[in-house]
């Protein structure tokens, strides 16, 4: 019995090298899995890796550790003991639907960790090794349905009659006799030489080194030339292709021509090899990598169809979904990954694909779809936001754009807490400050931007490498994000200059001296965006100071960036705001030419016309004021289109009436005036409409209608001094008309007599020239003189030595005391009085009930209002102002 057992052990020792050889060959096909980086030794994950024959178990570690393996095949268990190793935060016991592995159990033992793999079969082969490239333990297991040995060990069995069954003379090995085994071993050595086993092993070791793929490829190529009939040739060809692929894949711009040729040769020579399926996947992935989507998709589908139960089909399906994503067919890619997750909820590639699709939508600025996927993914895999902190930044950016600032800050802070050194960390800090600033929380914003302004970036040399000083320390300088923080501190100083600032805590210079900060950063800007940002901020500062011209000049500097630029769009908006304010300011000052200059400068910019009804109206009125009526009407038509609430409808209507008046379209002007009074009775422009009507009536020659309109206006509204002037102007115009007719008749040779009423009293000697009319109850004392074309109403008194010069008009109940002079084309209103010896200049107007006791220069208007006299000098200027 003992002899038989020793013989069995001998056979196992002979067969063991064959098993190891097979396991070493299969080990070459392990795929690399990225390890997690933690602070202490941990088992981060346990995964099933791809292998065509064995179940490959990949135990991923944060760093390499020693381990022990205990096998208990009777109880179908293999135990892996890892000293001083902890369990990763996501590592849990798990069951599998696998032909060799039922489940694994994770059990912490004080400072050690025990991982037990529960097998499906007692008769299981297994091999274990470590990955030389990363902290990873690899176990390959394969169960057998039949035993390797069949023998009877233990007590004798009894026959049905009670007799003992005899023991077999020898233990019997199924399939092979001892003699046959010796023959096999002898033959095996011969075959090793014939098939180039040593050369194959040499190439295989180069391949397994992980860093010598080019030399491995060379050795496999030489093996192919030397051993055409070797049984290892299929392994060699496929391994050569894999070596070519791996050596090329690491290059910056990989060219896969050699790898493709090697894979095609192996697949053509050995289409039935167990490695064919793997090679088919690799060729498809190469086509996928170089952008041959049709070929890649065809090969992926070929693999799925030809071998439905292939271990690589999960990869194929994931890659097909990823291809849809790369082609921009994001909706279909999302559906494909969702389908993968329904069948395999823990599919890591599908999960990563879901978040990648969200990122694609984010990059395309399709924020609603991106946010929907991000939020769904965060609910389903909450730990993913901790493992990939940058997802928080993308979500925060979307919330920020949606003006959900509190949510945005939550994710910005989460990014900063999870990964303070993130490439987007400084930007996230500035975004937090921006969110506070938009909400008007300037104190909070100032604190954040002060922190941002103090963060320095690493200076890079001309080669793009970190610069160091003489002592070897890294040189730090203001980064673009640092300058952004300082710009925002200056912005707060402009917008809210009275915050309570603690000098010890804050760098207050940027806050208290914003323009100095703007000027400095403008010179030292790290990139175009910062240059644009500081230009925009300086323009806004000028705008808030109501220095509109300087503001527009700053904003104009941003227009060359082009319409796609955010700064161009901001500049466009602020230029329009500045123009609206500037035109309104000039309009209130009566600066018509500055309005037109500012507008002409604006329309020369590549941003189109302005759509503000008030500004367009003011520009139109500026054109109207300088007599460019056609241009004015064009602007009024634009105002009508934009003025949906009819805010400026009355104003435009009245302006058109004035244009008719200026063009001597008196009938149209009269129509506008009367319709305005009827249609807009509550408008504040009713006085202007009545003035328009009166002027139009004068233009038609209806002076009495004009005077009646002015008298109605005098009774209804304030501003009576101006109305008196207009009445005076009407009388003056009447007088001028009378003079024109008189001169016209004179030129035609007519002679004129004067009319003196029989009821008038003419005392002593006086001179009354031609074309005068003196009505009843008027007294003209001795030595007074009356010029040509003078009209004197009834009940007037003209004193001695008074000189009434040509073309004057004297209303009723007036008194001119002795030795006074009334100049040419002057007018005296009812009940007005000129004191003794007063000289009234040419073209003067004296209003009703006005007492003049001092001389008046030419072109003056004197009216009495509540016993006060208003003297309006320079009649021509007054005419312009009134018009």
DANOR-V948858 format. One record per helix or strand. SS is the DSSP state (~ for helix, > for strand). FROM is the first residue (numbers start at 1). LEN is the number of residues. If there is no record, write none. Layout:
ss->(SS | SS)
from->(FROM | FROM)
len->(LEN | LEN)
//
This chain:
ss->(~ | > | > | > | > | > | > | > | > | > | > | > | > | > | > | ~ | ~ | ~ | ~ | ~ | ~ | ~ | ~ | ~ | ~ | ~ | ~ | ~ | ~ | ~ | ~ | > | > | > | > | > | > | ~ | ~ | ~ | ~ | ~ | ~ | ~ | ~ | ~ | ~ | ~ | ~ | ~ | ~ | ~ | > | > | > | > | > | > | > | > | > | > | > | > | > | > | > | > | > | > | > | > | ~)
from->(2 | 42 | 55 | 68 | 77 | 86 | 94 | 101 | 112 | 124 | 136 | 149 | 158 | 164 | 172 | 178 | 197 | 213 | 233 | 257 | 276 | 293 | 313 | 330 | 348 | 367 | 384 | 390 | 405 | 425 | 442 | 456 | 460 | 466 | 468 | 474 | 476 | 480 | 509 | 514 | 528 | 548 | 559 | 566 | 592 | 613 | 629 | 649 | 666 | 686 | 703 | 720 | 755 | 761 | 767 | 773 | 779 | 785 | 791 | 797 | 803 | 809 | 815 | 821 | 827 | 833 | 839 | 845 | 851 | 856 | 861 | 868 | 875)
len->(26 | 8 | 7 | 5 | 6 | 2 | 2 | 9 | 8 | 7 | 8 | 2 | 1 | 1 | 2 | 18 | 13 | 14 | 17 | 13 | 14 | 14 | 14 | 14 | 16 | 14 | 4 | 12 | 14 | 14 | 13 | 3 | 1 | 1 | 1 | 1 | 3 | 16 | 4 | 11 | 17 | 9 | 3 | 24 | 12 | 13 | 14 | 14 | 14 | 15 | 14 | 28 | 2 | 2 | 2 | 2 | 2 | 2 | 2 | 2 | 2 | 2 | 2 | 2 | 2 | 2 | 2 | 2 | 2 | 1 | 5 | 5 | 8)
//
